[in-house]
């Protein structure tokens, strides 16, 4: 028999089990319907979100395309003619030189009375003064830095590395800082172009101040990478200025120059890797290069941008003369140029079959300048400048082509 208590328990359990069609089943069906409706809402929301993402993505792509086109225009203005020869029409490929030689350059200067010559100078014009360049195989500065264990050879001129460890810069540059150097014949040749009224602007990568010592006027000179003439404290709250004479004393005493006011490291007024070029560089490049009637490139490997890209910014008919010891390495587009599909390296074509305006002289810069001076009948004046250290009397302007001797080097 089932006790009364057991009966109550059994009855209680039976009461919990409800037949089909009961209110509990209805609740379950309602929950399923709500869940299905919720799933549909989620799917609809997901589809709408996907459509929004697609629309936003398309809008972003449109914006990027507009930005890229805008940047391309900016880069074209900064770096010059994009695309090399392929972007120059047949009509524009006009050979204005009688022949693609140094003699042809000299005759062009005289026949066209060139008064807007632009010179581009690199470390190669200062090597005969005793200052090594950077990339020469045996003597270049970058090939003699092993003992300093630098992350890379160019770290010696990196602003980030200088802030971390200025010692390599001061140790390696000590000889230059303490040395007494004189301008080279190449420097004086540029000075002579100015005296002849032919120089529009002199752009230089060099920081050695020899351009100024040669007497090339400061208003004619663009110091793309600054100058060792100026020094200042790195503390932005101080920025005390120091003279080259004071820096030389500190370096001679084997010290890292530090500010006498706040003890921060003193830095040179040069443009290091990681820093912007001076505003004057962009301003003068933008205004002067379109006027250029002859570009003379002296002692540079055309490896550092944006300086190297100046060769691409002169008019497509302007002759370009390269005077350098070695043939520059094949230049590649920099990161920005690659991103935009615009080559920012050199487009010199002196050894190409389709060349119509470029001339190359491979040899010492001094020799190339002396040869050109002789062809312009200016050799005596150049020699006077060299002999007197830049002190010369006025000589009547003469400019006649002379072919008394053949210049050395490849033209």
DOVEXLUM-775692 format. One record per residue (C-alpha): residue number from 1; residue in one letter; x, y, z. Coordinates in steps of 0.05 Angstrom, whole numbers. Layout:
// DOVEXLUM-775692
 resi resn      X      Y      Z
  NUM    a      X      Y      Z
...
This chain:
// DOVEXLUM-775692
 resi resn      X      Y      Z
    1    x      0      0      0
    2    x     21     70    -11
    3    x     22    112     50
    4    x    -14    178     52
    5    x     53    213     51
    6    x     77    172     -8
    7    x     12    185    -44
    8    x     21    259    -36
    9    x     92    255    -64
   10    x     69    213   -123
   11    x     12    258   -137
   12    x     58    318   -133
   13    x    103    288   -186
   14    x     45    271   -230
   15    x     21    341   -226
   16    x     89    366   -252
   17    x     81    325   -316
   18    x     33    363   -362
   19    x      0    334   -423
   20    x     14    357   -495
   21    x    -19    422   -513
   22    x    -10    448   -445
   23    x     12    520   -429
   24    x     84    497   -421
   25    x     87    473   -494
   26    x     58    539   -516
   27    x    113    576   -478
   28    x    166    534   -512
   29    x    136    548   -581
   30    x    133    622   -565
   31    x    207    621   -544
   32    x    226    587   -609
   33    x    187    638   -649
   34    x    220    694   -612
   35    x    289    663   -622
   36    x    275    654   -696
   37    x    252    726   -701
   38    x    314    748   -663
   39    x    359    707   -709
   40    x    327    741   -769
   41    x    338    809   -738
   42    x    411    792   -725
   43    x    420    767   -796
   44    x    387    830   -823
   45    x    431    874   -778
   46    x    493    836   -800
   47    x    475    845   -873
   48    x    463    919   -862
   49    x    529    925   -825
   50    x    564    889   -882
   51    x    533    936   -932
   52    x    555    995   -889
   53    x    626    967   -886
   54    x    627    958   -962
   55    x    603   1030   -971
   56    x    654   1056   -921
   57    x    708   1015   -954
   58    x    690   1044  -1022
   59    x    689   1114   -993
   60    x    758   1102   -962
   61    x    785   1076  -1028
   62    x    758   1137  -1064
   63    x    791   1182  -1012
   64    x    857   1144  -1018
   65    x    854   1151  -1094
   66    x    844   1226  -1087
   67    x    900   1230  -1036
   68    x    946   1189  -1080
   69    x    932   1233  -1140
   70    x    945   1295  -1098
   71    x   1009   1266  -1070
   72    x   1031   1247  -1140
   73    x   1023   1320  -1161
   74    x   1063   1342  -1101
   75    x   1118   1292  -1114
   76    x   1120   1311  -1187
   77    x   1130   1383  -1166
   78    x   1183   1362  -1115
   79    x   1220   1310  -1156
   80    x   1208   1333  -1227
   81    x   1193   1296  -1290
   82    x   1166   1226  -1271
   83    x   1177   1165  -1313
   84    x   1243   1181  -1346
   85    x   1247   1181  -1422
   86    x   1180   1147  -1430
   87    x   1145   1209  -1404
   88    x   1181   1257  -1452
   89    x   1149   1264  -1519
   90    x   1188   1258  -1584
   91    x   1175   1332  -1598
   92    x   1206   1352  -1532
   93    x   1270   1311  -1543
   94    x   1306   1368  -1576
   95    x   1382   1363  -1577
   96    x   1406   1434  -1564
   97    x   1480   1413  -1560
   98    x   1521   1411  -1623
   99    x   1551   1347  -1596
  100    x   1545   1309  -1530
  101    x   1615   1326  -1505
  102    x   1648   1376  -1458
  103    x   1666   1417  -1520
  104    x   1592   1416  -1538
  105    x   1575   1443  -1469
  106    x   1626   1499  -1475
  107    x   1599   1520  -1543
  108    x   1528   1518  -1517
  109    x   1545   1564  -1459
  110    x   1574   1616  -1506
  111    x   1525   1611  -1563
  112    x   1465   1615  -1516
  113    x   1496   1665  -1468
  114    x   1475   1620  -1410
  115    x   1460   1662  -1348
  116    x   1418   1612  -1309
  117    x   1468   1557  -1296
  118    x   1454   1515  -1234
  119    x   1508   1474  -1201
  120    x   1496   1413  -1156
  121    x   1555   1394  -1113
  122    x   1571   1333  -1070
  123    x   1630   1310  -1028
  124    x   1671   1296  -1090
  125    x   1689   1369  -1101
  126    x   1723   1371  -1032
  127    x   1765   1308  -1035
  128    x   1825   1344  -1064
  129    x   1823   1390  -1003
  130    x   1837   1329   -960
  131    x   1765   1315   -939
  132    x   1743   1243   -955
  133    x   1677   1231   -989
  134    x   1627   1180   -962
  135    x   1619   1123  -1011
  136    x   1687   1113  -1046
  137    x   1708   1041  -1041
  138    x   1773   1049  -1001
  139    x   1775   1120   -975
  140    x   1701   1136   -965
  141    x   1679   1153   -894
  142    x   1626   1098   -893
  143    x   1679   1046   -906
  144    x   1722   1063   -846
  145    x   1674   1057   -787
  146    x   1681    984   -767
  147    x   1712    998   -699
  148    x   1651   1038   -676
  149    x   1602    979   -684
  150    x   1548   1024   -713
  151    x   1480    995   -731
  152    x   1495   1019   -802
  153    x   1548   1066   -832
  154    x   1496   1121   -840
  155    x   1480   1118   -765
  156    x   1537   1167   -754
  157    x   1493   1220   -785
  158    x   1427   1196   -756
  159    x   1394   1244   -708
  160    x   1364   1187   -667
  161    x   1432   1153   -659
  162    x   1467   1219   -644
  163    x   1418   1232   -587
  164    x   1434   1163   -560
  165    x   1509   1164   -572
  166    x   1543   1227   -600
  167    x   1614   1200   -589
  168    x   1623   1166   -658
  169    x   1603   1230   -693
  170    x   1654   1272   -655
  171    x   1709   1220   -659
  172    x   1702   1208   -733
  173    x   1692   1280   -750
  174    x   1747   1305   -704
  175    x   1799   1308   -760
  176    x   1752   1349   -803
  177    x   1732   1394   -746
  178    x   1805   1408   -727
  179    x   1832   1411   -798
  180    x   1845   1474   -837
  181    x   1820   1463   -908
  182    x   1822   1507   -969
  183    x   1773   1509  -1028
  184    x   1789   1467  -1088
  185    x   1793   1488  -1162
  186    x   1723   1461  -1169
  187    x   1698   1510  -1116
  188    x   1733   1567  -1150
  189    x   1704   1547  -1217
  190    x   1634   1556  -1188
  191    x   1657   1623  -1160
  192    x   1681   1642  -1230
  193    x   1613   1624  -1260
  194    x   1583   1674  -1211
  195    x   1634   1728  -1229
  196    x   1618   1717  -1302
  197    x   1544   1729  -1288
  198    x   1526   1658  -1308
  199    x   1508   1626  -1241
  200    x   1435   1625  -1220
  201    x   1443   1580  -1159
  202    x   1492   1533  -1126
  203    x   1460   1474  -1090
  204    x   1507   1435  -1045
  205    x   1503   1374  -1000
  206    x   1569   1393   -967
  207    x   1573   1417   -896
  208    x   1647   1436   -898
  209    x   1638   1511   -910
  210    x   1688   1511   -968
  211    x   1636   1542  -1014
  212    x   1635   1604   -970
  213    x   1711   1605   -964
  214    x   1716   1603  -1040
  215    x   1675   1667  -1043
  216    x   1611   1639  -1071
  217    x   1558   1688  -1045
  218    x   1512   1662   -991
  219    x   1450   1686  -1029
  220    x   1473   1644  -1088
  221    x   1484   1583  -1045
  222    x   1433   1532  -1019
  223    x   1460   1490   -962
  224    x   1416   1429   -971
  225    x   1446   1394   -910
  226    x   1465   1454   -868
  227    x   1535   1473   -846
  228    x   1587   1459   -793
  229    x   1594   1534   -784
  230    x   1536   1535   -735
  231    x   1529   1496   -669
  232    x   1476   1497   -615
  233    x   1452   1463   -551
  234    x   1404   1405   -562
  235    x   1362   1425   -502
  236    x   1300   1459   -533
  237    x   1292   1502   -471
  238    x   1363   1527   -479
  239    x   1389   1524   -551
  240    x   1450   1565   -534
  241    x   1494   1579   -595
  242    x   1568   1562   -600
  243    x   1624   1581   -648
  244    x   1666   1533   -689
  245    x   1727   1559   -652
  246    x   1698   1537   -585
  247    x   1678   1469   -613
  248    x   1749   1458   -639
  249    x   1777   1471   -570
  250    x   1731   1419   -539
  251    x   1745   1367   -592
  252    x   1820   1380   -587
  253    x   1815   1365   -513
  254    x   1781   1298   -530
  255    x   1715   1321   -501
  256    x   1643   1313   -525
  257    x   1622   1386   -529
  258    x   1568   1401   -477
  259    x   1530   1464   -462
  260    x   1562   1508   -410
  261    x   1493   1529   -386
  262    x   1454   1464   -380
  263    x   1505   1409   -396
  264    x   1464   1382   -455
  265    x   1503   1356   -516
  266    x   1520   1408   -569
  267    x   1500   1389   -640
  268    x   1521   1417   -708
  269    x   1474   1458   -750
  270    x   1470   1404   -803
  271    x   1412   1363   -829
  272    x   1418   1292   -803
  273    x   1382   1230   -827
  274    x   1312   1234   -798
  275    x   1307   1310   -803
  276    x   1274   1355   -853
  277    x   1314   1395   -904
  278    x   1313   1471   -894
  279    x   1254   1509   -923
  280    x   1301   1548   -968
  281    x   1319   1484  -1005
  282    x   1248   1472  -1027
  283    x   1234   1545  -1042
  284    x   1295   1556  -1085
  285    x   1288   1489  -1120
  286    x   1216   1505  -1138
  287    x   1233   1574  -1166
  288    x   1302   1564  -1196
  289    x   1302   1496  -1230
  290    x   1248   1513  -1282
  291    x   1292   1572  -1304
  292    x   1356   1530  -1310
  293    x   1390   1533  -1378
  294    x   1448   1487  -1358
  295    x   1455   1439  -1300
  296    x   1526   1420  -1277
  297    x   1530   1362  -1228
  298    x   1596   1358  -1191
  299    x   1624   1303  -1146
  300    x   1560   1268  -1125
  301    x   1537   1196  -1130
  302    x   1465   1220  -1134
  303    x   1447   1171  -1079
  304    x   1414   1216  -1027
  305    x   1343   1241  -1036
  306    x   1312   1289  -1046
  307    x   1377   1325  -1068
  308    x   1391   1274  -1123
  309    x   1322   1286  -1154
  310    x   1339   1358  -1172
  311    x   1368   1330  -1238
  312    x   1297   1312  -1258
  313    x   1267   1380  -1245
  314    x   1300   1422  -1299
  315    x   1264   1432  -1366
  316    x   1267   1372  -1412
  317    x   1310   1409  -1462
  318    x   1361   1434  -1411
  319    x   1430   1401  -1420
  320    x   1458   1365  -1359
  321    x   1533   1356  -1347
  322    x   1559   1305  -1297
  323    x   1631   1313  -1273
  324    x   1648   1257  -1225
  325    x   1703   1207  -1211
  326    x   1658   1146  -1218
  327    x   1594   1129  -1254
  328    x   1537   1136  -1204
  329    x   1504   1071  -1183
  330    x   1437   1055  -1214
  331    x   1387   1097  -1174
  332    x   1322   1068  -1150
  333    x   1258   1102  -1129
  334    x   1252   1118  -1056
  335    x   1194   1091  -1014
  336    x   1147   1148  -1030
  337    x   1163   1145  -1104
  338    x   1153   1069  -1105
  339    x   1086   1076  -1070
  340    x   1063   1127  -1120
  341    x   1095   1093  -1180
  342    x   1141   1153  -1192
  343    x   1216   1142  -1200
  344    x   1253   1193  -1158
  345    x   1323   1170  -1175
  346    x   1367   1201  -1228
  347    x   1345   1199  -1301
  348    x   1412   1217  -1332
  349    x   1418   1182  -1399
  350    x   1490   1197  -1420
  351    x   1505   1124  -1438
  352    x   1438   1108  -1471
  353    x   1423   1106  -1545
  354    x   1365   1154  -1537
  355    x   1407   1207  -1501
  356    x   1397   1276  -1529
  357    x   1421   1324  -1474
  358    x   1466   1291  -1422
  359    x   1543   1294  -1420
  360    x   1588   1256  -1372
  361    x   1660   1270  -1354
  362    x   1690   1214  -1311
  363    x   1752   1239  -1275
  364    x   1771   1286  -1220
  365    x   1725   1345  -1210
  366    x   1783   1394  -1210
  367    x   1807   1367  -1278
  368    x   1737   1371  -1308
  369    x   1728   1442  -1284
  370    x   1796   1463  -1309
  371    x   1783   1433  -1377
  372    x   1716   1468  -1383
  373    x   1748   1534  -1360
  374    x   1800   1528  -1414
  375    x   1747   1516  -1468
  376    x   1712   1579  -1443
  377    x   1779   1616  -1445
  378    x   1774   1626  -1370
  379    x   1832   1583  -1348
  380    x   1878   1641  -1330
  381    x   1825   1672  -1286
  382    x   1811   1606  -1252
  383    x   1886   1597  -1239
  384    x   1889   1667  -1210
  385    x   1832   1652  -1163
  386    x   1867   1588  -1140
  387    x   1935   1620  -1131
  388    x   1909   1681  -1093
  389    x   1862   1641  -1050
  390    x   1801   1676  -1079
  391    x   1832   1746  -1083
  392    x   1830   1767  -1155
  393    x   1828   1832  -1194
  394    x   1774   1845  -1245
  395    x   1792   1817  -1313
  396    x   1755   1835  -1378
  397    x   1702   1783  -1392
  398    x   1723   1737  -1448
  399    x   1688   1674  -1468
  400    x   1713   1643  -1533
  401    x   1715   1568  -1548
  402    x   1786   1542  -1550
  403    x   1806   1474  -1575
  404    x   1881   1480  -1564
  405    x   1882   1416  -1523
  406    x   1834   1359  -1515
  407    x   1805   1350  -1445
  408    x   1818   1287  -1407
  409    x   1766   1238  -1384
  410    x   1705   1208  -1418
  411    x   1655   1256  -1447
